[in-house]
């Protein structure tokens, strides 16, 4: 029925064109019409992404749903789209999360509603474009384009220091991306093409590989963000409105990690093998040190932001233990476990961190405070909300039976095969994560009612219950049945490992 439709293009351009249309007609409609239109557009985009998922062939690593048309023929730049088992789950995560963000912003955003919804729709399309692009320049255009809506979301609807946070976010991520463009231009002269799959096959000398690796590392590490280029994230999260924080944590951080597996590992495998110790060290510092930083935070958003840095350290650790595993065992099973664990952690963290920020947003809408010290005894007045918050907090600590456990367990198992100490330090995050997350929950949710404001809190309304309830189901479902997610990526991960072990010298 839908086989003749360019579904990937629709998933990218439907929200972009819809967002621009909202801007054009914003004065002719009231805010509720705008909200319903945004929900319809984001819901339809999610439905189209589900069609892509259900039609996806898990037995091949080849790109699927490929669309290709000449864009700038003189420079061999094409409008080239496609999905594999690595990008498919991330596209689905993006479209799913955007629907929840539109619903969660229904009552909390009262000014410039059309512009707010349009920014999220345009950003959704650009993020979908990042995951679907098979041309380097097209990837770069979408990569940079998504910065503009987020810059506006933080700068217009953010907190008191929103302008500072917006500029810091934009400058960090934009300056890092300049080196990405330089690396792509160099690869173009080597491959005589901007096609990313052609980049994967080109032979490159070791010195050039190291320089390209460093360029990619700076561009993608800022986006993840890795220590020590993570300092923009807490400011951006604290000042951003709830929807902005959700998209930042659930999707944008994953784009840096996606760059590792789409560009760094397959294009510069020899440099990646030589410099894997650097990435592993930075990952372990993020896991342990940043978790300790999170322990002393009073702002709930800042605590969850630092938690995100620590959890993304698990992702990069899983990606780069593959070389140590190959060196020690020569097998691909443990290496595949590490990469798949990192990818599962990316998807799981998207759901859990998004849910945590939504929980903070629920409380902020009622009390206009994100300070842990302003709360206490919330369970007495908001029992349904408290049940959700405790669930997501436990998932954030990696509790078995939740999605947070699956990815972390896979990465730790993989790290054991690489080096005992990698696994030891990675395992510390289970302790430290439980410490800062449960300490926050204890002070906010439990105990006696702290003050009159808490005593007057109202429990979740139906809209809030729907959003958190859907996320709770997904977190639990992936925790007990991760097979649908792992099955999609398995063949593509095995192909990636074949590229990683093949020297490009």
Buried (B, 14 or more C-beta within 10 A) or exposed (E): EEEEEEBBBBBBBBBBBBBBBBBEEBEEBEBEBBBEBBBEBBBBBBEBBEBBBEEBEBEEBEBBBEBEEEBEEEEBBBBBBBBBBBBBBBBBBBBBBBBBBBBBBBEBBEEBBBBBBBBBBBBBBBBBBBBBBBBBBBBBBBBBBBBBBBBBBBBBBBBEEBEBBBBBBBEBBEEBBEBBBBBBEBBBEBBEBBBBBBBBBBEBEBEBBBBBBBBBBBBBBBBBBBBEBBEBBBBBBBBBBBBBBBBBBBBBBBBBBBBBBBBBBBBBBBBBBBBBEEBBBBBBBBBBBBBBBBBEBEBBBBBBBBBBBBBBBBBBBBBBBBBBBBEEEEEBEBBBBBBBBBBBBBBBBBBBBBBBBBBBBBBBEBBEBBEBEBBBBBBBBBEBBBBBBBBBBBBBBBBEEBBBBBBBBBBBBBBBBBBEEBBEBBBBBBEBBBBBBBBBBEBBBBBEBBEEBBEEBEBBEEEBBBBBBBBBEBBBBBBEEBEEBBEBBBBBBBBBBEBBBEEBE
